[in-house]
Amino acid sequence: MTTPHNPPSGTAGTTDTNSTHLTGPDRRSVLEELADWASALQLCDVPQRVVEFAASQILSQIAAIRVGLRQNEGKRLVGALGAPFQRDTAQSARVLAGAGAWLNLDDTAYAGHLAPSTVAVPLAFAHALRLSGHDLLRAVIVANECASRITASATLGPFRGQTALHTHLVGAVAGRLASEKAPVHQWRNALALALSAPPWTLMRGFVSSDARLLHVPVAVRMAMDACDAAAGGLTGAPDIVEHPDGFLDRFATVPLPEAVTAGLGHRWHTETLSFKLHPGGPGIDAAIDCAAELHSLMGDWSPEDVEEIVVEGSLYTLFAARKAQPYLDGPRTPLGVMVLTTPYPVATALLTGHLAIEDFCPPAVDRAERWALAAKVRLVHNASMTRALLTGDAPVGEAIRQAGDRSAEWLRAFGGDDVPDLPALLGEVGPPLEDFTQAVKPTPARVTVRMRDGRSHSRELSIPHGGIGPALRERHRALVTDKFLASGGPRDIAEAWSDLAGFGPDDLAPLIEKALTVQ
């Protein structure tokens, strides 16, 4: 998702970032500090709860890749770039990354959509290098931590979510170098080289064309080139993140270089993961969950019985819907647009009790009753839900806390005409979190179905079923197992997944192949 403005040139060099990394001959840049920590991290340094989140993330992303490969577009991607596993490991990584990203079935975290690079690249290299399950988990966690921190540093900027391709520059570099157990100097240079020319997403291509399938592979290609270049001796600018002519100068309205190194070793971004249980873009997960629950509560009814469906949500939901609006064309709406908007997904979940990628393809998407019901959906801004969104931790709440008063400019732009004084609505936000053990991602929604006979049915959720919070911490493995099985994944793979860390090199490669084989 992109914000409606671009940052002015020079912001990173003129804003007081409260960073200790910017001056002094003996100080490391934030990228050097991150690279030094990441290259030395061992799985035994990671709390078991975080390792378990990473294991669930891998299985969830394998499910997303399976679904992506099964679609006609996924088959065309394979025809263009080759099979998921091939002699060119970097190309394998690009195929897996692209297949798992384009349907909005990838996970989200604070900050970023991580797994298209942080899982796909380690899967490709674990398969090629015959790594163990222990090695795979380490590589994924290292990649998560690096990618999410760089993404967090620019979260209050023009790009977030799937449009933030710098996430995948860092995730792919870290995922590969962790798999290869590369020395620290390669880490420093590969990350710096990759971040020297980050992709800049154009919404026109992203939402309306097959370019959506290529945007993550492009970032992964750049990352693979940066790794090769660093191994060959090329060097990058170590201060590329925070320098006045660097990454944050162009990619952040409110630069947060301190987010790159905050709490290394105890603020685990991996445990902020939320898992996509159905396709859908920013902010509509809770509304879909509400609609699916109402399906089983409303008894017998038909679309003709419905007067209107009111979906209340935050600015997050409204902003995505407005980005999609110019591209809507009924059943002919591009899939990349369909997953960003609210009416059709909510109507479908209300009619069927679920939402799957098949609902966005013929013959399901051509059913007139779905579009007749979708036409009755009205999206309404709820100010209290916007406040709940911004005071949570993901997707942007923690960045707002880290920015403090500096966030006011970004908040006013995000609020726009809907909430002209968003900083006042938000109020005091408090200090950044010490850790993410209790992280939450509230993206609230209330769905109210008003019937022609005067009855109404309503359901409200603050955190969607796959969103990070107390419920997900208790049952993430069960939820992603169901997602994997629903993608057609073999049951014996799902049952063996709890022992992923114990799989040796001879066991892991066949496991990965079987998990990703699509009939």
N, C-alpha and C positions, 0 to 999 in steps of 0.2 A: 504494500500500500504506500502511496506517495502522499505527502502533504502538499497543500496548494501553493507552495512558494519555494523558491530556491534560496540558499543562503547567500548573503552578500560576501563579496570577496574580502578576505582579510579578517574574518571573524575570529578564527583560531588564534591569530597573532595579537589581537587587541582585547580579547576577553580575558578577565581574570579567572583562570581555571583552578586556582588554589593547588596547582600541581607542584611537586618538588622535583620533577624530572626535567625541567626545562633549562636550567642553568648550572654552571659549575663543571670544571674539567673532569671531576671524578664521578659524576653522576651518569648512570645508565639511562638511556631513553626508555619509555614505557615498553616499546617493542623488544628491546634487548632484555629487559627484566622479565617479560612474558616468555620470550624464547628460552632464556636460561632456566626458568622454572619448568616449563613444559618439557624440555629435552631431558630433564633429570627425573621427572615424575615416574614413580613406580606404582603398580596396582596396589601394592600393600600400603601405600600412603593414602589410599582412597577409602572412605567409610563404606561399609558393606551396603548400606541403604542406597548410596550413590551408584555403586556397581550394579545393584539390582535394577535401578532406573535405566541404566545404560543397556542392560540386557533386554529390558522391555522395549526400549527405543529401537534396538536393532531389529527385533521381531516385528515391531510395528512398521518400520520402514521397508522391510522385506515384503510385507503385505502390500504396501503402497506401490512398490516396484512391480510386484506380480500383477496388480490391477492395471498399472500403466502399460505394461508389456502386452496385456491381453487386448487392449483397444486397437482399433485400426490405425490411429495415430502412432501408437507405440510400435506397431509392426512396421510402419513407414520409417520411424526413427531407427529401428534395427536395420532396415534395408539401406539406410543412408550411412550409418556409423558402424554397423557390424553387430555381431552377437554380444550378449552380455559378458561372456568370457571368451577372450581371444588372446593371441600371443602378445599383442601390444597392451600391456596392463593399463597404461594411462588411458587408452581408448576404451577399455572395459569400464574404467572408472567413469568416463564421460557418459557412456550408455546407461549405466546404472543410475547415475545422477539425474539424467534427463528423464528417464522412465519413472522415477519416483517423485518427481517434483510437480509435474504439470497439472495434476488433478486435485490439488489442495488436500491430499491425504497425508502429507508429511507433518511431523510434529512441530510444535512451537515452544519457545522458551523465552526466558529473559536473558538474552534478547536474540530474537531471530528465528527463522525457519532453518534449523541446523542440519537435519539428517540427510538431505539430498547430497551434501558433500561429506559431512562428518561421519556418516555411516557408509555411504556408497563407496567412497575412496578406500577406507580400511577394508571393506569387504573384497574389493578387487585385489588389493595388495595382499591381504591375508590368504586369498585363494592362490595367487601366483607365487608367493614366497613360502607357502606351506607353513603358515604361522599357527599358533595354538589359540584356543579360545581365550586364554589369559591374555595373550598378545593383542587379540582383536578388541577385547574390552578396554585394555589400556589405550589403544590407539583411538578408539571412539571417544573415550572420556577426555583425553588430551585435546582432541580436535574440537569437541564441544566447548571446553573451557576457553580455548583460544578464540574460536569463532564468535562465541557469545559475548566475550569481553570487548572485542573490537566493534562488534555490532552495537553493543550498549553505548560505546563512546560516541556513536553517531545517531543514536535512536531519536534524539530531538533534532531531526533534520528532514531532508526531503524524501528519504526512503526508509521503509521498514518492511517486515514480512518478506514475501517472495520477490519483491522488487529490489531488495537490498542485496545485490550480487557480491558486494565486498565480503559478506558473510561466507560465501563459498570460496573466494580466494583464500581466505585464512583457514577455513575448515578443510579444504583440499590439501593445502600445504602441510598443515599439522597432521592430518590423517595419514598422508604418505610418509612424512619424515618419522612419525612415531612408529609406523609399521617397519620402516627400514632401519630404525634405531640410529638415525643420522647424528653426527656430532653437532655440538651447539653452534659452531660457526656457520654451518649450513642452514640451521634454523634461522639465525639472525638475518642472513642474507636472502634466503628464499622468501621469508615473510616481507622483508623490505622491498625486494624486487616486485613481488606480486602486488603490493599495495601502491606501487608507483603509477599504475595506470588502471584504476578500477573501472569496470563497466558502469555506464549510466543508462538505466532502463528508461525506455520510452513507452508510455502507457498504450499508445496506439497499437504498436506491434505486440505488446505483452497480452492485451486482452482480446485482440481481434484476429490473430493469425497464428500460424504454426510456429512462429518465432518463440512462443511460450515454451515449446519443447526444447529449444536450443539455448535459452538464456542461462540456465545453470551449467550445461556443458561448456559454454564459452568461458565462464569463470573458472571452471575446473581445468580447461585447456591452459589458460594463462597461469594457473597455479602449478600445473605439471611442468610447464616451460620454466617457471621460476625455480622449481626444485632442480631441474636439470642444469640450469645456468649456475645456480649456487654450487652444485657439485663440481661444475667445471671451473670454478674460481671467480665467477662474476660476483660483484658486490653491490649492495644496495645502500640507500641512505638510512642509517639507523634511526634517525629522528623523523622518519616519513609520516608518522601519525600526528605528532603535535607541532611540527614546524609550521611557521606562518605560511609557507608555500606547499604545505603537505596535505595529507588525506583529510583531516578534519576541517581544514580551511574550505574545502569544496563540498564535503559531505555532511556537515553538521551546522545547524543553525545555532545550537548551543553545544559547543565542544565539551566533551567529558573525558579527557585523557586519563583522569584518575580512575575511571571505571575499568581500564585495561588491567590494572594491577591490584585493585582493591580486594583485600582478603584472600590473596593467593594461598591455597592450601586449606582454607576453612569456609570460604564462600563458594559453594559448589553450584555453578550455574546448571549443571546436569540435573539437579534435583528441582529445577523450576519447570521441567518439561511438562507440556500438555500434549495429549495424544488425540489425533483426528480419528473419530469413530465413523464419520460420514463425510462426503465431499462438501466443501463449503468454504467461503472466503472469510475475511475478517469480521468478527462480531456476530455471525448468524448462527453459531453452533447452539447457543441456548434457545433461540427461537425454534430451531428445528427440533430440539429435544422436547420443548413444550408442546409443539404441534403433534409429535409422535405420541406423547403421553395422552393428549386430548383425544386422539383417535380411539384409544381403548376405553375412554371414559364417556364418550358422547352417545353411545348406543347406535341405533339405526338413524341414518340421515342421508340426505343427498345434497349436492352443491346448490340445488334450487331452494333448499330450506334455509340457506345461509344468507343473511342480510349483509354482513360485512365481517371481516377479520381484522382486528386492530393489533398490530405488533408494536409494542413500545420497546425502545432500545436506547442505547447511548449514542453519542456523536460518532463513535467508532463504526457502528452499524450504518448510520445515515451517510457517512462519508463514502464508504464502499459502495453503497447503493447509488450515490450520485455519480461516482466514477463510471458505473456500469450503465447508467440511464441512456446515454447517447447511442449505445450499441444494441439496445434491446430490439428484437424483431420476432417476438413470439417463438414458435418452434425452430425458427432459423437463427436464433440468437447464438453466437459463438459460445462454445462450451466455456472458454475462459471468462466470458462475461456472466454466463448463467450461474457459476459458482460464487460470484460476488454479490449477486442481488438477492433480495428476500422473498418476493411473492411466490415465484414458482417452487423453490425448495420448501417453503412453509406449506403451500397448498398440497404439494405431493406428500409430505410427511403426514399432514392431517388426513388425507384420503387413504393412505396405505399403511401408516404406522411406522414407516422407516424411510430412509433415503439412501440410495446407492448410486454408483456411477451409471448404472444401466438406466436410471431415471432421466438422465440427461441425453440419452441416445434414442433413436427410433427402435421400436415403435412407441415406447412409453412417452417420449417427449412430444409425440404428435397427438396425444389423446386430448380431445377438446374439453373434456370435463376438468382437466387439470388447469387449463388456461382460463376457463370460465371462473374457476374458484380463485385462481391467482389474481384475476382482475378485481376481486373483492378485497384484496389485502391492502391495508392502509398502514404505512409506516409513520410512527409518531415519536418525536424526541421526548425523552424523559430525563429531566435535569438531575434527579437523584441517581439515576443509573449512570449518567456521565460522571458524576462525582464518585460513585462506587468504582467505576472503571479506573479513574485517575488516581484514586487513593489505594488501589491494589498494588501488587508488585509487578507482575507482567500484565500487559505488554509494555507499558510506559511508566507506571507509577514509581518504580525504583529510580528510573532516570530523572524524573521530576524531583524526587527527594535529593538525589545527588547534585542536581543543578541548583536547588534552592531558589532564591529570588531570580537567578538567571533564566529560569524557565518561563518567565512571564511573556516574553516576546513570542516564543513558540506556542504557548497556550492561547494567546490572543488570536494568532493566525489559525490555529486548529479550531477554536470556537467559532470564528467567522461571524456571520450574521445570526446564527442560531443562538449563540451565547457570547455576545460581544465582550463581556467581562468575565471570561472563564477563570482567570486567577482569583477573582473574588468568590465565585462559586466554589472553587476548590478550597480556599482558606489555607490555614497552616497545615503543612504536610509532614513535618517532623524530620528527623535525621535518617540517613540511609540505614538499611538493615545490617546487623552484625553478621548474619548468615541467612541462608535460604531454607532452613529446616521447616519453617512454617509458611513458605511462600504460597500466595494465592493469585489466581488470574480471574477476577470477576469481569465477565462480559455479559451483563444482565439482559434479560428479556422477559416481557410478559406478553402472552398471546391470549387474546379474548375473542371468542367466536360468538357473534350475536345472531340469533336465529330470527326468522321472520315472525315466529309465534310469540316473540318477546323473551324467550329464554336466552341465557348466555352461559357460556362455559369459559373458564379462564385457568391458565396455568402460568406460574412464574418461576424462573430459576435465576440465581445470581451467578453461579459457576456451572457451566455445562458439564455433562457427565464425564467428558474426557479432560476437563480443565484441571489444572493443578490446584490442590486444596486437600483438606483432610480425607475426603472420600477417595480421591485418586491415590493418595499415599497408601491407603489400605488395600486397594484392589487393582493397581495398574497392570499386574501380570495377567489377571483374569480378563481384563478388558482387551488387552492387545492380543491375547491368545484367541479370543473370539474374533477379533478383526482378522487375524492371520487365517483362521479356519474359514471365515467367510470369503476370503480371497481365493479359496481353493487350496490353501497350503496343507501339506500332509499332516495328519494328526500325530504321527510318530515324531515328527520334527518338533511340534508344539510340546509334546510330552517330554522330550529330551532337553528342552531349552533351559530348564532350571539348572542343568549341569554344564552350561556353556563354558564356564571358567575351567572346567576339568577336561575339556576336549583337547587332545593332543594334535600335533601337526598332521598326523595321518588320518585323523577323524574329521577335522574341521572342514577341509576342502570338499569332501563328498557331501557333508552336511549342508554347506552353502549352496552347492550345485543343486541338490535335491530341493532345498527350500525355495530356490528361484526358478525351478523348471516349470514352465507354463505350457500346458497342453493346448 
